[in-house]
Amino acid sequence: MSHINPDPEPERTPGLEPGGGVPPGETPPAESSLPEAGPRETHNPPKGWAKGPLALIIVLVVLIAAFFLAYALVLIL
């Protein structure tokens, strides 16, 4: 990758004093964006591990519900 300097060149930027300062009333030059900035574009698919814990939680909820249903039936009969 080639690196591009994002800072403005003082020799070619209008409105700068010698040394790179900005005189009063003048708007400083904006920095250009960095082409290398930001996240890399990579393919990051989901791992699929969420199905296991979800199934475990569902089974646990069904077992608890069955326990309370059986307990209620024992109390009634």
C-alpha positions as CSV (number, residue, x, y, z in Angstrom):
1,M,0.0,0.0,0.0
2,S,1.2,3.4,-0.8
3,H,1.0,6.0,2.0
4,I,-0.4,9.5,1.2
5,N,0.5,12.3,3.6
6,P,-2.8,13.8,4.8
7,D,-1.3,17.1,5.9
8,P,-1.6,20.1,3.6
9,E,1.6,21.3,1.9
10,P,2.4,24.7,3.4
11,E,4.2,25.9,0.2
12,R,1.0,25.3,-1.9
13,T,-1.7,26.1,0.6
14,P,-3.1,29.7,0.4
15,G,-3.7,31.6,3.6
16,L,-0.8,30.2,5.6
17,E,1.9,32.3,7.1
18,P,5.6,31.2,7.0
19,G,6.0,28.4,9.5
20,G,2.5,27.0,8.9
21,G,0.5,29.5,11.0
22,V,-2.9,30.8,10.1
23,P,-3.5,34.6,10.2
24,P,-6.4,36.0,12.2
25,G,-9.7,35.7,10.3
26,E,-8.5,33.0,8.0
27,T,-9.9,29.5,8.0
28,P,-7.3,26.8,8.5
29,P,-7.1,24.2,5.7
30,A,-8.9,21.0,6.2
31,E,-7.1,17.7,6.5
32,S,-7.6,15.2,3.8
33,S,-9.0,11.8,4.8
34,L,-6.7,8.9,5.4
35,P,-7.2,6.2,2.8
36,E,-5.9,3.5,5.3
37,A,-8.2,4.6,8.1
38,G,-11.2,2.5,9.2
39,P,-11.8,-1.2,9.5
40,R,-10.5,-3.6,6.9
41,E,-13.1,-5.1,4.6
42,T,-12.9,-8.7,5.7
43,H,-15.5,-11.4,5.5
44,N,-16.5,-12.3,9.1
45,P,-19.3,-14.9,9.0
46,P,-21.1,-15.8,12.2
47,K,-19.7,-18.9,13.9
48,G,-23.1,-20.6,14.5
49,W,-22.5,-21.3,18.2
50,A,-25.7,-19.5,19.2
51,K,-28.0,-22.4,18.2
52,G,-26.5,-24.6,21.0
53,P,-27.1,-22.2,23.9
54,L,-30.6,-21.3,22.6
55,A,-31.6,-25.0,22.4
56,L,-30.2,-25.5,25.9
57,I,-32.3,-22.6,27.3
58,I,-35.4,-23.9,25.6
59,V,-34.9,-27.4,26.9
60,L,-34.4,-26.0,30.4
61,V,-37.5,-23.9,30.3
62,V,-39.6,-26.8,29.1
63,L,-38.2,-29.0,31.9
64,I,-39.0,-26.4,34.5
65,A,-42.5,-25.9,33.1
66,A,-43.1,-29.7,33.1
67,F,-41.9,-29.9,36.7
68,F,-44.3,-27.2,37.9
69,L,-47.1,-28.7,35.9
70,A,-46.5,-32.1,37.5
71,Y,-46.2,-30.5,40.9
72,A,-49.6,-28.8,40.4
73,L,-51.2,-32.0,39.3
74,V,-49.9,-33.8,42.4
75,L,-51.3,-31.1,44.7
76,I,-54.7,-31.2,42.9
77,L,-55.0,-35.0,42.9
